[in-house]
């Protein structure tokens, strides 16, 4: 059964891996919430269990904060938790799948690209 209220839309994630097993990410999603425009902004700290694996999927988890707002609705902030898996975390690109909780259930499927210079 689907939720009584759902939010559907694309998201853009920008993440930084300063080294080791940690990663910080900021997510911006826009879409449809009960027929009106909605937005979700989130920031997470994540732990990658196999960050250098170049051949098999690697699991990760994280905690963070999110804000959700929609036209004609009162905005709300949430504590979030997530678990996910990404293809070959040590490679420059691959897919990812993520399940999150915080103000509801969130499912994300996407493609990851790394195109920044190594000094950044």
N, C-alpha and C positions, 0 to 999 in steps of 0.2 A: 504494500500500500504506500502511496506517495504522501508526502506531507500536505497539510491543509494550505500552507503557504510555501511557495517555492521560488527560488531565484536562479535564473538560467542566464549564462552569458560567458563570453571569453574573458580570459585573464592574462595578464602579463606579469611575469616573475623576474625580478632581478636579484641575483644571489652573489655572495662573495665568500670564497673559501680561503681564509687567511693561511691555511696550512693545517696539517694534522687531520683530525676527524671532524672538525667543526665547520659549520656553514651558517651564514646569516642571510635571510631572504626578506624581501619586501614584495608584496603582491598587490596588484590593483586589478579589480574585476568590475566590469560594468555589464548591465543586462536588464532583463525583464523581471519585475517583482509584482505579481498580481496585476499585470497590464500597465504598470508605470515604470519609469526609469529608476534603476537602483544602482548602488555602488557599494563595493566591499574593499576595504583597505586593511592589510594585515602585515605584521612583522613577526618573524620566527627566528629562533635559534635552533639549529638542527645538529644532530649527531649522526654521522655516517659510520656504519659498522665496518665497511670494507672500502675506504675511500680510494685506494689505489688499484682496485681490481679492474683489469682491462678486458676481461673475457666473459665474465658472468654478471648477472644482476646483483646489485648491492642494496640491502635494506637500510633504512634510516628512520629516525623519529625526531620529533621536535615539540617545543612549547613556544607559545607566543601570545600576542594580543591582536584583536581585530575590531574594526568598526564597520557597522553596516547602516546604511541609510537609504531611503527611497522617497520619491516625490509623494508628499501628502502623508508620510509616516514619520514617526519620531525615531531618530537614530539611536543606536545602542552599541555599547562596547562589550567585548567578550574576552575571556581567557580561552586560549585554544590549545589543542593537542593534536598531533598528527603522526601517522605512520605511512611509510611509502617504500617503494622499490624503484630503482632506476637501472637502466641497462648500462653496464660497464662504467661505473662512476669515474674511473681514471682516464677515460677517453674524452675527446673533444665534443662529441655529440652522441645523443641517444634518446630513448623514450623514458618517460616516467609515469607512474601511477601513484596516487596519493589519496588517503582517506583521512579526513579531519573532523574533529568535534569542536564546537564552540558556537553557541547560538543556533545549533542545528547540526546536521550531518553534511559534510562537504566531500564531493568526489571530484578529483582532478585527473585528467589524462592529458599528456602533452609531449612535446618534443623539446629537448635541451640542446642549446648551442653555446659554445664558448669561443668568442672571437676577440677577446680583449688581449692587449699586449701583456707579456709575462710580468712586467714591472707594475701593472695596475693593481 
